Amino acid sequence: MTHLTLEKDRRGSTERIKKLRDISDNQCEPCVSMERAVLLTEAYKKYEGKVSAPVLRGKAFKYIMENRTLYIEKGSLIVGEKGHKPWAAPTFPELCCHSLEDMDNMNNREKVFFRVSEEDRKIQEDVIIPYWKDRALMTRMESLLPEEWHKLFNAGLYTEFLMQRGPGHTVADGKIYQKGYIDFIDDIQRSIDNLDYNNDLEALNKKEELEGMKLVCEAMIIFGERYAQKARELAAVETDEQWKQELLELAEVCDVVPKHAPKTFRQAVQMYWFTHIGVTVEMNNWDAYSPGKLDQHLEPFYNQEIASGDLTREEAREILENLWIQFNNQPAPPKVGITLKESATYTDFCNINTGALRPDGTSGVSDVSYLILEVMDEMKLLQPSSNVQISKKSPEHFLREAIKVSRKGWGQPAFYNSEAIVQELLFLGKEIDDIRESGIASGCVETGVAGKEAYVLTGYLNVPKVLELVQNRGFDTYSNQQVGLDLGDPCKFSSYEEWYEAFFKQLKYVVDVKIAGNNIIERMYMESMPVPLLSVITDDCISSGVDYNAGGARYNTSYVQCVGIATITDSLASIKKNVYEDKVVSISELLAACKADFKGYDDIFDLVHNKTPKYGNDDDYADSLMVDVAESLQETIAGRKTPKGATTVVEFLPTTCHVYFGQVMEASPNGRHAHIPLPDGISPEKGADRNGPTAVIKSASKLDQLKTGGALLNQKFTPAVVAGEEGISHMASLIRSYFAMDGHHMQFNVIDRATLIKAQENPKEYENLIVRVAGYSDYFNNLDRALQDEIINRTEQEFA
């Protein structure tokens, strides 16, 4: 098995797909698209101050969809781009107005760059900055957030997702396959007609919100009609008879969707894609609008057309492969600063759930599920991210086929526990019927109810750095200022219990400041940044007349993503055992060793790194401390209510933030060197897990994952370890065993350390090498050196 035969430009089941793939991979360059920003500015200049915020957002979106460039690539069966062409990323100045320095950085950085032309830069300077610099939400946030929030933020105690990107994280359920946007307009009008201005004091606000929703539905209909017209105009002058006919067929598809409900498999795929483009053009939301249970959504169309003979399996596969290319054409919008550090990737975290349970509780695996696995395997693209949901009812054949794809070494699919997802959502108060209909995993590992829930990520929490603040009496050496509580001289703490009490006090302070900031930011989105399109397709926004960003969804959840639980666990174990129980080193000596990054303290490093209990080895000594930390996180975070009525939930995932968080930290008491990345998710520290994968899952399962919104676990194997039918059986048993212990998620890197080192040394020879990073895959060459090293240094597991 080699990792050098991916041949990006030649993957696809037909010549059509191979050509489209070649264009996407080899003829497109990531660039900024200024068109949306210009059209938005024109609309705001025309309407701002004259209409309410929801109507303003609706009119602006309609203006964009009426005037934006339409792109149709020759041979494409599915159409729609976020920018004016493939790999062109729009900007969202109403959220973050990029400076000219930002634009230069985007253009010039070596990795995750976006080319900015001189014309683009001139538009930013002359049109965008003058209007948006002081209006942008991020600008206003920076002035409203208190000083203590900024201090902790600049010190790397946490990040904030919503400074450069808007709330999103909602996933498609089945409604867009059952209704067209003309039907949504009818639903909206009924809600308007039923408003009671005598008894409902919010009736006028609701009417404004509903009017905004109606405008975006009209915009979506116009978008489809314009594509139909464009296709016919191209057909009228086309000399290639086959493409001429295909353009006319494309026009017929766009005559139906998105105005009306789809009737065919191709129309259903196009309906989803138009909606995806609409949602991601309306707002730069985190985790692009995912299709959720795509196999179940498409299955009725597939079965009907296969039975009638109007569709072949090969044709359905080609349509899905084209959809994969459309995903690949849409890089995540440009990010700068800390937001780039927490998510340094082109991937927009669109996640497909395959094989999930059906609403009646039976297995959802169908021929479409296997078709998606085949497309995923053939295309080997970073987007969309793909997962399989595995339940006790999943056919063993489906699990093994998914493992066959996973062990090829490019990180997809990830594996999710269907039963755990149900239990997690029940714990968070969702109704069982809603959960069974559309309980899914999205983004990296987050759980939610598709089409009915706004589950918003608020940013990452650097848990081990909280302990570092205790060590330094609240002083941060990275930002060189006092940012936390001074809880006294730690060298005078007389017991481990006193240490933990100080950690808990510092944790509560940091969390209080972060969540206070979250609430300020959420209120700003509620009042000035409605998303009427996302509201249309999320229950119960139309019936309540309340925006998605204001709590209109049936369920509302706010996540704090905790990072570094293995580091904090092992550090506490080091302090407890070595200082207070075995008394083999004093606390002053241990803290001095950390300050010196263990230089000149070889004996202490050997003690804490090699001879102290570590999480990830099924060692109750260390694992019990992990449970203590997890319970403290639950106590300080979970259950808090937000301004829009959401409930705050603990989650364990890092994206790329574990690298950034490690970079802003000193050495840790567990032997982790200064500025080295933290472990990802709930994975053990690099090299700490020495007893094999079974011990890892036993340790991880001691965390009560059913009380979280998701917990990411990475495992790494060499190709030889998982080779053959025996290798598949070992992986299947590992997954089944972990899920039987209520594990939420597991994913794999199947690649050897030597290959990764060669790829780092000779990047041009490994341009197509894909690895699993955290909740997503990426090209190894797209990762910065620190993240590459972190993946190289993950433990290579073996089955006993």
N, C-alpha and C positions, 0 to 999 in steps of 0.2 A: 504493500500500500504506500503510495507516494503522495506527498502534498504539493507536488509540482506539476500536476496534470489537470488542474482545474480549467485552464484555457478559457478565461473569462469571455473572450469574444466568440467562442464557438459553442457555447452551451445553449441547449434548446432542442425541443423535439422536432421542429420543422425549420425549413430554411427561412421562413418569415421571422420566426422568433430569434434565430441566430443572427439575422441581419439587424433586428431591433436591438438585440443585446449588444452587438458590436457598436452600434451608435451610442447606446447608453454608457457603455464602459470605456470606449476608446475615442469617441468623437465629441464628447461633451466635457466641459470643464466647469467645476463649481464656480458660480459667479453670483454677484448681487443683482437682483432685479428691482429697479427703482419704480417700476410702473405702478404697483399698488400704492406706494407711498405718495406718489404724485397725484394719483386719482383720489386718494383719501383726503389729501390736503385741499384739492379743489372742492370736494364735497363739503368738507368742514367749513371752508371759507364761505360757501354758499348758504349753509344751513345752521352753523353753530350759533347759539344764542336765540334762535328763532323757534326751535322745537325742543321737545324733551329729549333726555339722553337716549332712551330706547328708540325713539323715532329717528333721532340723528344717526344712531348706529345702523338702523335699517335703511335709511336713505343713502348713507355712505356706502354700505355694502351693495345696494342696488346700482348705484352709480358706477362702482367698480365693475360689477358683472356686466353692465351694459356697454362698457367702454374698453375693457381689458382686451389684450391680444389673445386670439385663439390659435392654438398650435395643433396641427395634425401631421404626424409623421407618416410617410408613405409606408403602407403595409399594416399600420396599427389597427387593431380591432377595438381597442379601448382608448378613449381620449380624455384629456384634462390634465393641466399642469398648474402648479401653484404660481409659477412665474411666467414669463413670456416665452420660455422654451425649457426643455429638459435641463435639470441641474442648475436652474436659475432660481435663487431663493429670494422671496420678497422680504422687505423690511417692514417693521411695525412701529413707526415713530410715535404713535399714541401711547405705546408702552415704554419704549426705550429709544430716545433720539440719539443716534450715534454721532459722536464727534468726528471731525476730520481725522484725528489721530486714530480713532477706532477703525475708520474705513481703511486707513493705511495699514494698520495692523492686520486686518482681515486679508488684505491683498498680499501682504509680504510674509506672513508667517509660513513656516515650512510645512506644518501639518494642520489639517482641518481649515484650510484657507478658502477664501472666496475672492475671486478676482473682481477688482473695482476699476472700471475704466475711468479715464479722465472726465468723460462726459457724466458718468455716474457721480463722481466726486464733486463736479461742478453743480449738479442738481442738488446734492446734499447740502452744499455750501450756500447756494442761492435761494433754494425753495424750501427745503425740509427744515434745516436748522433754524432759520428765522421764525418760522411759524411754531415749531414743536419744542424747541429747547426748553422753554419754561412750562409748556403745557403737558409734556410727557409725564406719565404716571411715575416712572422711576425718579425723575427730577423732584416731583412733589413728595415722594416717599422719603427721599434722602433728607428733606428739610423737616418732615413731620416725625420721623422715627427718633426716639430720645438718644441722648449721648451714650448712655450705658449700653443700648442696643448696638450702636456703631462700634463701640470698643470691643465687645465680644465678637461681633461679626469680623472686624479687621484682624482680630487675634486668631481667627480660625476655629472658634468654638462651634459655629454653625454657619450654614449658608441659607439663602432665601431664594427659593425657586421663582417667586412671582415678581422679581424686580425687572427681569428682561423678558419673561414669557408669562402668558396668562393662564388662569386655571383651565384645566381641561379634563383629561383622564375620564372621559366618558366613552363608552363603547356602544356600537350599534347593536340593537336587538332586532326583532323581526319586523318592526312597523314600517320601515322604508321599503320592504318587499311586498307589503300589503296595501300601502297607500302611496299616491303620488302627491306632489306639493299642492296640486289643486284641491285635493281632499283635505290636506292640512289647513288650507285657507278656509274651507267650509267649517272645520272644527273651531278655528280661531273666531270666525264670525259668530258662531253659536255662543261662544264664551262672551263675546262683546255684547251680543243681544241679551244675554242673561244677567248682565251686571245690574246691581241694585244700588242706585245712588242714594236711596233713602236710608238703608240700613247698613251698607258697607262703606265705611269712611275711606277705604282705600280704592274705591271703585274707579276714580279718575286715574290714579296711578296704574291700576290694572289695565285700563283701556289704552293708555299710552304704551305699555309693554306689549299688549296684544297687537296694537297697530304696527309696532316695530316688527313683530313676528310676521305679520301679513306682508310687510314690505320685503322681508328676506325670502319668503316663499315665492313672491312674484319675481324676485331676482333670480332664484334658482330656475324657475320656468324659462325666463329670458335666456339664461345661460345655455340651457339645452336647446332652445329654439335657435339661438345664434349658431350653435355647432351644427345643427341640421342644415341651416342656410349655408354655412361655410362649406360643408361637405358637398352640397349641390353645386355651389359656385366652382369649386375645384373640379368636380366631375364634368362640368360643362366645357372645360378647356383641356381635360386630360386626354392624352393620346394612347396611354397604356390601357387597353380595354379591360384587363382584369382589375386594375386599380380603380378604373372608372366605375365598374360595377360595385366594387367594394365600398367606394365612397357613397354611392346611392344607398347601399345597405346600411352603412353607418348613419346616414341621414334618417333612415326609417327608424333605427334604434333611438335616435335623439328626438324623433317626433313623439315617441312614447314616454321616455324617461328624460328628466325627472318629473315632468308634469303629471304623468299618470303612473299607476302601479305597474311594475314590470310583468310581462307575460312569458318571457323566455329566459333561458339560462344566461344568454349574453346580455339581455336587457337588465337582468338582476345584478350582474357584475357591474355593468355601467351605472346603474342606479346607486349602488354603494359608492362607486368611485367618484361620481359627481358630488355626492354628499360629503365624502371625505375631503375633496378639494374645497367645497364650500365652507366647511367648518374650519379648515386650516388657513383659508384666506380671510375669513371673518376675524379670527384671533390667532395669534401666535401661541397656541396653547400647548402646554407640556403634554407629551405622549399623544401623538396624532390620532385622530378618530379611528379607532381600531374596528375591524369587522366582527370581533367576537366569535361566536360559534358559526364560522363561515360555512362549514360543511353542512350543518343543520339548516342554515338559511337557504342554501342553494339546492339542497337535496330534492325538494318538491319539483322545482323547475327541471332539474336533471332527470329525475325519474320519469316525469311526464314526457319530455322530449325524446329520451332514449326509447321509451315504449312506443311512441308514435313514429319513430324513425326520422324525426326532424333534427336530431343531434346525435353525433357519434361520440364515443368516449374520447377519441383522439381530438375531435374538435373542441370538446369541453376542456381538455388538457391544454390545448393551444390558447384558448381564451384566458385560462388561469395563468399560464406562463406570461402572457401579455400583461396581465394585472401585476404580476411580480415585477416586470420591467417598469411599469408605471410607478410602483412604490420606489424602485431604485432610482428613478429620475427626480425624486423629491428629497433633497437633503434637509436635515433639520435647519431651521433658520439660523443666521449668524449670531454667535454669542461672543462676548468679550469679558475680560476680567475674571472674577471668581466664578461667574456663571459658566464660563468656558471650562474652568478647572473642574467643576463638579460634573460636567457632561461634555467631555472633549471628543465629540464624534459627529459624523454626518447622520448617523442613525436617528430617526425620529420616534423610535420605540412603539411602532405600530405592531401589535401582537395578535396573532391568529390562534384561537383555541380550536383544537381538533380532537374529536373523539370524546367530548364531554358528555355528561349524563343528559338524557332527555328530560322534558318536564314531568314525565310519569316515573322517573327514577331508573329507567332502563338504560342500557348502553347506547350511546349516540353514534357508535362507529358504523359507517356506511361505505359504499363504494366511493363516495365523494371524499371521505376521510382518507382513504388509501390514495386517491387521486392527488390530494393536497400533499401527502407525504412524497409522492413521486415527483411532483412539481418542485417541492422544496429541495429534494435531492438533486434533481436535474439542474435547477437554476443556480443553486449555491450562492444566493445573494444575501447581503446583510439585511436588507429590508424586503419584505416584512419579517420581523422576528416571528418565529413559529414555535408553538409548544403543543404538546399532547397532554390531554388530561387522562390520567390513569385511575381507574376505580377498581373495586373488587369485581365489578361486572365487565370490565374491559376484556375483550378476547385476547388470549395470550399471543395469538398471531399478530395482532395489531401492535402490542408492546414490542415484540421482537422485531417487527418491521421498522418501528421507530428507532430502536436501538441500532439497527443496521445503518440507518442514516447517521445517527449521532456518533457512532464510533469511527466514521470517516474523518473526524478530526476538525470540523469547522464550527462546532458549537451549537448546532441546531439538530433536532428540536430540543427544547428544555422539557422537563417532566414535572407535571403538577398533580397533586393528590386531590381528586374530585371530592372525596368524602371530607377531607380537611377543609376545602373551600366552603362546602355546605355548612360545616360546624362553625367555621370562623364567622360567616355571615349571620348565622343564627345567634351567635354570641353577641354580635354587634346590633342585634335587634331587627334584622330584616325578616320579612314574612317568608315562610317556607315555599309558598307557591311562586313568589317572585324569584327566590333563589333557584328553585328547580328549573324555572323557565330560562333564566339568564345569568346564573352565577358564573363568573368567569375570572380569569387572571389576565392582567394587562400590564402595559408598560414593561417594567422589569419583572416583578413578582406580585404586584398589588392585586388584591381581590376586591370585587365589587359586583353590583347588579347591573348588567348591561341595559342601557336605555332608560334606566330609572334612578340612577345615582350619580351625584357629583362627588367623586372621591379625589380630593385635591392634595397634591404633595406640597408641603410648605418649606422643605429644605432639610438638609442633613444635620445631625447632631454628633459632634466629636466627643464621644463618651470618655475615652482615655485621657483626653486633654483636660477634662474636669479634674481628674486626679492630679495632673501636672500642676494645675492652679493651686491645689491644696499643698503640694510640695513646695511651691514658691510663694505661699501666703497671698495668693491672688494676683501676683505679678506675672505678666506675660513677657518672656524674653524675645519672642518673635516680633511683636509690635512695640516692645520696650515701654510698656505702660501698665499701670494698675488697672486690671479689668474685672477681677473677681473679688470675692470676699477674703479678707484677712482673718483666717480662723486660728491664728496663733502659730507658734513655732512647732512644726511637725516633729522636730527632733525631741520635743518634750512630751509627745503623745506617749502615754504609758501603756497602751494596749492596742491590739488590732481593732477592737471595737471602737476605740476613740478615733482611729483612722477612718473607719467606715462611716462613722457618724459625721465626720468632717466632709468626707466625699459626698454623702447624701445631702448635707446642707448646701455645699457648693453646686451640686447637681440641681437642686430645687431652685437656687438663685438663677442659674443659667437658663433653665427651662422657663421660669417665670418671665424673664426678660424676652426670651425668644417668642413665647406665645403671646405676650403683650404686643410685640411687633407684628406677629401674624394677624392679630385682631385689627390693628390699625390698617394693615394692607388689605385685609378682607373687606373692611368697611369701605375703603376707597374703590375697590372693584364693584361692590354693591351699588354705590351711588353714581359712579361716572363711567363704568365700562361694562354695560350689559352686553350679552351675547344672544340676540334674538334667534339666530338660526340654531345654535346648540340647544336653546330652550325649546324650539319647535319639536325637536326629535328626542327630547327627554321628558318622560312622564314625571310630574304632573304639572308642568309649567303652563301649558295651554289652559287646563281646567282651573288652575289657581290664579292665572294672570300674573305670575311672579317669575322673574328671570332666573335662569340657571345660576348666575353668579350671586343672586340674592336669596338663595334657599328654596327656589321653586321646585327643584327635583324632589321626587318622592323620598329619597334618602340622601343625606348629606354627611360626608365624612371628611375629616382633615387629618392627614398623616404627618407624623414626624418620623423621619427615617434615621434610625440609630446606627452608627458606624463604630466598629472597633471593639465589639464585645469580647472577642478573644484576647485582645491586648489588655483591656482593663481586668479581665478575669485572671490572666496569668500574672499581671503586676500585683494584684491583691494577694494572690497565692504566694508570691515571692516575699511580700512584706509580712504576711501572717506567719508563714512557716519559718523563714530564715531569720527574721528579726525577733519575733515575739514567742515562737514556740521552741525552735531549735537553738535560738540565740547564737548563731554562728557568725553573724555580722550585725553591726549596730545600724540603726536607721540613719545616723549621720554619715557612716561610711557608704551605705547603699545610695543615699542621695548624692553624695559627692561623686560616686562612680557614674551616676546618671549625668551629672553636670559635665563630667569629663568625657562623656560618650564611651566610658569604660577604658579609655586609654590610660595605661598604668594600673589598671585594676583587673588584671587577667584572672586572678583567683575568684573575684566576685562575679565576673562575667561568666566564668565556667559554672559557678554555683547556680546563678539565677537562670542561665540559658540551658544548661544541660542536666541539672540535678534537682530541679524543682518541679512539682506536679504541674502539668499543662492540660488545658482544655483540649479535647479532641482525641483523648486516649481512653475514654470510658473510665476515668479516674474520678471517683466521687469527691475527693478532696477539692480538686479544681472545679469540677462541674457544679458542685454545690454553691461555690462562689459566683459562678455564672448565673445560676438561678437567683441568687440574692440580687445581683445587679439588674437582671431582667425584671424582677419584682419591684425594684426601686424605680426603674424606668416606667413601669406601669403605674406606680403610685404617683409619680410626679407629672406624668403626661396624660394618661388615658382618662377618658370621660369628661374632659373639659369641654364646655360649650363655647361656640364661637358666635360672632355677631349674627350670622345668618342661620344659626340654629344647628350647625354641624357638631358632631362629636369627634373629639381628637383621639387618635388611635396610634399605637406604637407599631413601627414596622422596622425590619432589618434588611437594608440594602444600601449599596454605596454608589452605583454607576461608576464614575471614575474618581469620586470624591475621596476615597480611601487613600489615593495617592496624594492629593492636596493636603488632606488632614495630617498625613505623616510628615509632609514637608514642613509644616509649621510647628512641629513638636521636637522637643529634646528627646534624648534616649529615655526609655521606659524601664521601670524596675524589673521587668521580665527578661531583660537582655536585648530588647529591640533597640537598634542603633538610632541615633538622631537622624531625622529627615527621611527615614525609610518608610515606605507605604504601610498603612495599616492593612490587616487582612480584610477581604471582601465579605460582606454579609455576615453570616454566622459561621463562616469557614474558620478553621484554626489558623493560628500564626504559621507562617512559612517554616516548615521543618519541625514544628512542635508536635505534629500528629505522627507518632512513630509506631503505632500499633495496628495500622491498616485501616481500610475503609469501614469495616464493620464497627470498629471502635469509634470512628468519627461519627457515624450516624447514631450510635448509642449516646454519645455525648450531646449531639445536637438535639436529639429527641427529648432530652431532659428540660429543655426550654419549652414552656407551654406555648407552642406556636398557634394553638387554637384561639388564643386571646390577642393575636396580632393581626395585622393586615397583610402579612406575608413575611417570609424569612428565606433569604437566598443562601443556598449551599452549593459551592463549587467543588468538584472532585476532578483530579487529573490522573490519567493513566497513559502509559506508553502503548503504542499500537499492538505490540506483541502480547500484552497482558489481556487484551480483550479480543484477540484473534479467534476465528473459528466459531463453531456453534457453542463450544464451551465458554468462550468469552461472552457471547450473547447471554447465555444462561446465567453467568455470574452477575452481569449487569442487571438483568431482569430480577434476580433474587435480591440484589442490593436495593433496587428501587422498591420492590414489593415490601421488603422488610422495613425500610425506612417509613414508607407510607402506612404500614400497619402500626407503627409507633407514632402516628399523627404528624409525621414530617410533611411540610408544606410543598417543598420544591427541591429539585436536584437537577444539576446540569453538569456537563462533562467537557473537559479538554482532553482529547485523545491525540497526544503528540509527545515526542520525547524531547528532553532538555537539549540534546545535542543539535537537533534540527532548529530549535528556537535560537540557539546561540549562533548557528551558521546564518540564519535569517537576519539576525541583528548585525552581523559582520558583513554580510553581502546582500543588502536589501534588494538590489536589482534582480538577483537570481530568485527571489522569493516574493515577487510582487503580488502573487495571487494567494498567499498564505493567509488563511482566516483562522482566528482563535476566539474562544469564548472569553470575554472580559469580565463582565458581572452579569447583569440581566440581559445582555445583548452580545452579539458577535461583531468583530471588526477586523479589517485588514491589519495584520501585525505591523506593517510599515506605517499605518496611520497613527500608531500609538507613540507617545513620547517615551524617552529612554527609561524613565522611572517605572512606567507602567509595564513596559516590556520586561524589565528586570523582575518586577513583581510576579508576572506570569511565569517567567523562567524558573523562579525560585519556589513556586508552589510544589508541594510534596507530590512526587510521583508514586501513586499507590499501587499495591499489588494485592491480589487475592491469595489468601493463605492456602 
